[in-house]
Amino acid sequence: MILVKSAAEAVRQISSRQRVFVHGGAATPNTLLSALVADAGRLQDVELVHLHTMGEAKYADPEFAKSFKVINLFVGSNMRKKMIYPNVDYLPCHLSQMALLFKEGSLPLDIALIHVSPPDENGICTLGTSVDIARAAVDSAKVVIAQINKQMPRVQGGGEMGGEIHVDRIHFAIQIDEPLPEDKPCELTDIHRLIGANVASVIDDGATLQAGIGSIPDAALAALTGHRHLGVHSEMWSDGMLELIRCGAVDNSQKRLHVGKTVSAFITGTRAVYEYIHNNPHVLQLDASYVNNPAIIAQNPKVVAINSAVEVDLSGQICADSVGTRIISGVGGQVDFISGASLSLGGRAIIAMTSRTRDGKPRIVHLLKHGAGVVTTRAQAHFIVTEYGIVDLFGKTLRQRAEALIELAHPGDRAELERQAIL
């Protein structure tokens, strides 16, 4: 590893028309990215590939379109208004399969920009809050450039699926001492709490949880404080899960894999989360190709996958990554965990959502919007939850599904859905 004096010097290793992986989530290497944007004048057609990032993402602004192109594997809130094709694009892929993009040559990498914890006495850094697909990127890239941050948590997870990186694998590095970006918990409304209670009603003690970030997952987790012996095997977790760990609801004692460990591929949240995971032997971060593998997920008992949706049609088709043709997130790990939970003994695959959007539009619809992506097919759909109840679509015909889903819709939408439905 060559330590350089500045981020500007580090990014000079990047040349025009190279493909660059960018570490994501709370591990977004913003110091390196700022230097790269400042150096944009000498670069053309540098392709940046990443999951959701945190920060300004100025490289995706139209003024830098000749310098940078962006491939989003998941579209975060900082990128939604910047999806200006073809310079800023989206590549749909299950999180469990994204490592193959790098390893099997669909997206060969020239450079990996990563954000790591300081090396220990043996020269080993960790990928900290985000192992996810960064592990595969580090293994695949020709050149690895790191920002080594004193404030990046050191997170457990060794071997080829873990986040440990020896300094010999890093070619160029800078040293920084900066706080990580934070995701603040969402405020929960009465409707969110009703949905959370409905979700909690089908979760048993001893279940293994997967839940994302946002109001609905937070509400579901908040309703589980009275449960016991819960486990965590999730693509990610945040402050809502931390509260369950601290109150004793989560002890990871009933899992079959990694007993006693809270397992994930990435973590985001507030400083409290980052402090909790630092050097914590009970927290394990591993490659998403392992964490999100349905065959791995299904080995744990009573897996409960809690995910959300943009809209659900009356046949059970679930759109979760777009509003019509406008991409707002990504496929992510929803299907991975729905599949794993469905195969788990006593598992529950749950899609939870408000019956209407913030601007009053229905989420349960006769037909998905024109151009909407079906992330989870009707054959994969199981439990659907709104503030008006919960229904399991598994084993139901199209007619039965329509009848059941109409009962979950907002009362103001039901008459129109009954008129449109073929019952």
C-alpha positions in Angstrom: 0.0 0.0 0.0 1.2 3.5 -0.9 0.0 6.2 1.4 -0.4 9.5 -0.5 -0.8 12.9 1.0 -4.1 13.9 -0.5 -7.3 12.7 -2.1 -6.4 14.6 -5.2 -3.2 12.6 -5.5 -5.0 9.3 -5.0 -7.6 9.9 -7.7 -4.9 10.8 -10.2 -4.6 7.0 -10.7 -8.0 7.1 -12.5 -8.0 7.5 -16.2 -10.6 8.3 -18.9 -12.8 5.4 -20.0 -12.1 3.3 -16.9 -14.8 1.6 -14.9 -14.7 2.5 -11.2 -16.6 0.8 -8.4 -17.7 3.1 -5.6 -18.3 1.8 -2.1 -21.9 2.6 -0.9 -24.1 3.3 2.0 -22.5 4.8 5.1 -19.2 3.8 3.6 -19.5 6.1 0.6 -15.9 7.4 0.1 -17.0 11.1 -0.2 -13.5 12.5 0.3 -12.2 10.6 -2.7 -15.4 11.4 -4.7 -15.0 15.1 -4.0 -11.5 15.0 -5.3 -12.6 13.1 -8.4 -15.2 15.7 -9.2 -12.6 18.4 -8.8 -10.4 16.6 -11.3 -13.3 16.1 -13.8 -11.7 18.4 -16.4 -9.0 15.9 -17.3 -11.4 12.9 -17.5 -13.8 11.6 -20.1 -16.4 8.7 -19.9 -15.3 7.4 -16.5 -18.0 4.9 -15.6 -19.0 4.8 -11.9 -20.8 1.7 -10.6 -22.4 1.5 -7.2 -25.3 0.6 -5.0 -27.0 3.5 -3.2 -24.6 6.1 -2.0 -24.9 8.8 0.7 -23.8 12.4 0.0 -24.2 15.0 -2.7 -23.2 12.7 -5.7 -22.2 15.7 -7.7 -20.5 13.4 -10.2 -24.0 12.7 -11.5 -24.9 16.3 -12.2 -25.4 17.2 -15.8 -22.4 19.6 -15.9 -20.2 16.5 -15.5 -21.9 14.3 -18.1 -18.8 14.3 -20.4 -16.6 13.2 -17.5 -18.7 10.6 -15.7 -21.3 8.1 -16.5 -23.2 6.3 -13.7 -24.5 2.8 -13.4 -26.8 2.5 -10.4 -27.3 -1.0 -9.0 -29.8 0.6 -6.6 -31.0 4.2 -6.7 -30.8 6.1 -3.4 -32.6 9.3 -2.5 -29.6 11.4 -3.6 -29.8 10.0 -7.2 -33.6 9.9 -7.9 -33.7 13.4 -9.5 -30.5 12.8 -11.4 -31.7 9.8 -13.5 -31.0 11.5 -16.8 -30.4 8.8 -19.3 -28.0 7.7 -20.8 -25.4 9.3 -18.6 -27.1 8.1 -15.3 -28.6 4.7 -15.7 -30.0 1.8 -13.7 -29.0 -1.9 -13.9 -31.6 -4.2 -12.4 -30.1 -7.2 -10.6 -30.8 -9.2 -7.5 -28.4 -8.3 -4.7 -27.4 -11.9 -4.3 -26.2 -12.0 -7.9 -24.4 -8.6 -8.1 -21.0 -10.0 -7.2 -21.1 -12.1 -10.4 -21.2 -8.8 -12.5 -17.7 -8.2 -11.4 -16.4 -11.8 -11.0 -17.8 -13.2 -14.3 -17.0 -10.2 -16.5 -20.3 -8.5 -17.2 -18.8 -5.4 -15.5 -15.1 -5.9 -15.2 -13.6 -3.3 -12.9 -10.5 -1.2 -13.4 -10.6 0.7 -10.0 -12.4 0.2 -6.7 -12.8 3.3 -4.4 -13.4 2.0 -0.9 -13.8 3.4 2.7 -12.2 1.2 5.4 -11.3 1.1 9.1 -7.7 1.5 10.1 -5.4 -1.6 9.9 -4.8 -3.6 13.0 -1.4 -4.8 14.2 -1.6 -7.5 11.4 -2.3 -5.0 8.7 -5.9 -5.9 8.3 -8.5 -3.2 7.6 -12.3 -3.9 7.4 -14.9 -2.7 5.0 -16.8 -1.5 8.0 -20.5 -0.7 7.5 -20.7 -2.1 4.0 -19.4 -5.4 2.9 -22.3 -6.1 0.5 -20.8 -6.1 -3.0 -17.6 -4.2 -2.0 -15.9 -7.5 -1.1 -16.3 -8.8 -4.7 -15.2 -5.4 -6.1 -12.0 -5.4 -4.1 -11.3 -9.0 -5.2 -12.0 -8.1 -8.8 -10.6 -4.6 -9.4 -7.1 -4.1 -10.9 -6.4 -1.2 -8.6 -7.9 -0.5 -5.1 -7.9 3.1 -3.7 -9.0 3.5 -0.1 -9.8 6.2 2.3 -8.8 4.9 5.7 -11.0 6.6 8.3 -10.4 6.6 12.1 -14.1 6.8 12.6 -15.1 3.8 10.4 -16.2 1.0 12.7 -14.1 -2.2 12.7 -16.7 -4.9 12.0 -16.2 -8.6 12.3 -16.2 -11.0 9.3 -13.3 -12.9 8.0 -12.6 -15.3 5.2 -13.5 -14.9 1.5 -17.1 -13.8 2.4 -16.0 -11.3 5.1 -15.0 -7.7 5.0 -11.4 -8.0 6.1 -8.9 -6.4 3.7 -5.2 -6.7 4.1 -3.2 -3.5 3.3 -1.3 -5.5 0.7 -4.5 -5.5 -1.4 -4.8 -1.7 -1.3 -2.7 0.0 -3.8 -3.1 3.7 -2.8 -4.7 5.2 0.3 -5.3 8.4 2.2 -5.9 8.8 5.9 -8.9 10.8 7.2 -10.7 11.3 10.5 -14.3 12.1 9.6 -17.8 11.1 10.9 -19.8 8.8 8.7 -23.0 10.0 7.1 -26.1 9.1 9.1 -29.6 8.0 8.3 -32.0 9.4 11.0 -34.9 7.2 12.1 -38.3 8.1 10.5 -41.1 9.5 12.6 -43.9 7.0 12.9 -47.5 7.9 12.4 -50.5 6.2 13.8 -51.0 4.5 10.5 -47.4 3.2 10.5 -48.0 1.8 14.0 -51.1 0.0 12.9 -49.2 -1.6 10.0 -46.4 -2.5 12.4 -48.9 -4.2 14.8 -50.4 -6.2 11.9 -46.9 -7.4 10.8 -46.0 -8.3 14.4 -49.2 -10.4 14.7 -47.8 -13.1 12.4 -44.2 -13.2 13.8 -43.5 -15.8 16.4 -40.9 -15.8 19.2 -37.7 -17.4 17.8 -38.2 -15.9 14.3 -35.2 -14.8 12.2 -35.7 -11.3 10.9 -34.9 -9.4 7.7 -36.1 -5.8 7.6 -35.0 -2.8 5.6 -34.9 0.9 6.5 -37.8 3.3 6.5 -41.1 4.0 8.4 -42.8 0.6 7.7 -39.9 -1.6 8.8 -39.2 0.6 11.8 -42.9 0.4 12.8 -42.8 -3.4 12.5 -39.7 -3.7 14.6 -41.1 -1.3 17.2 -44.0 -3.7 17.6 -41.7 -6.6 18.4 -40.2 -5.4 21.7 -42.3 -7.9 23.6 -41.0 -10.9 21.6 -38.1 -13.1 22.7 -35.3 -15.1 21.1 -35.5 -13.3 17.8 -32.6 -13.5 15.4 -31.2 -11.3 12.6 -30.1 -12.5 9.2 -30.8 -9.4 7.0 -29.2 -7.7 4.0 -29.1 -4.6 6.2 -30.2 -3.2 9.6 -30.4 0.1 11.4 -31.6 1.8 14.5 -34.9 0.0 14.7 -33.1 -3.3 15.0 -30.6 -1.9 17.5 -33.5 -1.2 19.8 -34.6 -4.8 19.6 -31.1 -5.9 20.4 -30.8 -3.6 23.4 -34.2 -4.5 24.9 -33.4 -8.2 24.7 -35.9 -9.2 22.1 -33.0 -10.2 19.7 -30.5 -12.7 21.1 -29.9 -14.8 18.0 -30.2 -18.0 20.0 -32.6 -19.9 17.8 -30.9 -19.5 14.5 -29.2 -22.5 12.8 -26.5 -20.4 11.1 -24.2 -18.0 13.0 -25.9 -18.6 16.4 -25.4 -15.6 18.7 -24.5 -13.3 15.8 -26.4 -10.5 14.1 -25.7 -11.1 10.5 -26.0 -8.6 7.6 -24.3 -7.4 4.4 -24.4 -3.7 5.3 -25.5 -1.4 8.1 -26.6 2.2 8.1 -28.2 4.5 10.7 -27.1 6.9 13.4 -23.9 7.3 15.3 -25.4 5.0 18.0 -25.4 2.1 15.5 -21.9 2.8 14.3 -20.6 2.8 17.9 -22.5 -0.4 18.7 -21.0 -2.4 15.8 -17.4 -1.3 16.4 -15.3 -4.3 17.5 -18.5 -6.1 18.5 -18.0 -9.9 18.4 -21.8 -10.4 18.2 -22.1 -8.5 14.9 -21.0 -10.1 11.6 -20.9 -8.5 8.2 -20.6 -10.7 5.1 -20.8 -10.7 1.3 -24.3 -10.2 -0.1 -23.8 -13.2 -2.3 -23.8 -15.2 0.9 -26.2 -13.2 3.1 -28.8 -12.9 0.4 -28.5 -16.5 -1.0 -32.0 -18.0 -0.6 -30.5 -21.4 0.1 -28.6 -19.9 3.0 -31.5 -17.8 4.3 -33.8 -20.8 4.3 -31.6 -22.7 6.7 -32.7 -20.5 9.5 -36.1 -21.2 11.2 -39.1 -19.0 10.9 -37.5 -16.5 8.6 -39.6 -13.3 8.4 -38.8 -11.1 5.5 -40.3 -7.6 5.9 -40.3 -5.5 2.7 -42.3 -2.8 1.1 -43.8 -1.9 -2.2 -44.8 1.0 -4.4 -48.0 -0.7 -5.5 -49.6 -4.1 -5.7 -52.1 -5.1 -8.3 -55.1 -7.3 -7.7 -53.4 -10.4 -8.9 -50.5 -10.0 -6.4 -47.9 -8.5 -8.7 -45.6 -6.3 -6.6 -43.8 -3.2 -8.0 -41.1 -2.0 -5.6 -38.5 -0.2 -7.7 -40.3 2.4 -9.8 -43.3 4.7 -10.2 -44.3 3.8 -13.7 -41.2 4.1 -15.7 -39.4 6.3 -13.2 -36.9 4.3 -11.2 -36.8 5.3 -7.5 -34.9 2.4 -5.8 -34.0 -1.0 -7.1 -34.6 -4.7 -7.1 -32.3 -5.1 -4.1 -32.7 -8.1 -2.0 -36.5 -8.3 -1.9 -36.9 -11.4 -4.0 -33.8 -13.0 -2.4 -35.4 -12.8 1.0 -39.0 -13.5 -0.1 -37.7 -16.7 -1.7 -35.6 -17.6 1.4 -38.4 -16.9 3.8 -40.9 -18.9 1.7 -38.6 -22.0 1.9 -37.8 -21.5 5.6 -39.6 -23.8 8.1 -42.3 -21.6 9.5 -41.2 -18.7 7.4 -43.2 -15.6 6.5 -42.6 -13.4 3.4 -44.3 -10.1 4.1 -44.9 -7.0 1.9 -46.1 -4.1 4.1 -47.3 -0.7 2.9 -49.7 2.1 3.5 -53.0 1.8 1.6 -52.3 5.1 0.0 -49.3 7.2 -0.9 -48.5 10.5 0.8 -50.4 12.4 -1.9 -53.5 10.1 -1.6 -53.0 7.8 -4.5 -53.9 4.1 -4.0 -51.2 1.5 -3.6 -53.5 -1.4 -4.2 -54.5 -1.1 -7.8 -56.3 -2.9 -10.6 -53.3 -2.7 -12.9 -49.8 -1.6 -12.2 -48.9 1.8 -13.8 -47.7 1.7 -17.4 -44.0 0.8 -17.4 -43.9 -0.3 -13.7 -41.5 -3.1 -12.9 -42.7 -6.3 -11.4 -40.0 -7.0 -8.8 -41.9 -9.8 -7.0 -44.2 -11.9 -9.2 -47.7 -13.0 -8.3 -46.5 -16.5 -7.8 -44.0 -15.3 -5.1 -46.4 -13.1 -3.2 -47.4 -14.3 0.2 -48.5 -11.9 3.0 -49.6 -8.4 2.1 -50.2 -5.9 4.9 -51.7 -2.5 5.2 -53.3 -0.5 8.1 -56.5 -2.3 7.3 -55.3 -5.8 7.9 -53.2 -8.7 6.6 -53.8 -11.4 4.0 -51.8 -14.4 2.8 -52.1 -14.7 -1.0 -50.4 -18.2 -1.1 -52.9 -20.8 -2.2 -55.5 -18.2 -3.4 -56.8 -18.0 -7.0 -56.9 -14.7 -8.9 -60.5 -14.1 -7.9 -59.8 -14.8 -4.2 -56.7 -12.6 -4.3 -58.7 -9.7 -5.7 -61.4 -10.0 -3.1 -58.8 -10.2 -0.3 -56.7 -7.3 -1.5 -59.7 -5.1 -1.9 -60.4 -5.5 1.8 -56.8 -4.2 2.5 -57.3 -1.1 0.2 -58.3 2.3 1.5 -62.1 2.4 2.0 -62.3 5.2 -0.5 -60.7 3.0 -3.2 -62.7 -0.2 -2.7 -65.7 0.6 -4.8 -63.6 1.5 -7.9 -61.4 -1.6 -7.4 -64.6 -3.8 -7.2 -65.8 -2.2 -10.4 -62.5 -2.8 -12.2 -61.9 -6.3 -10.9 -62.9 -9.3 -12.8 -64.7 -11.2 -10.0 
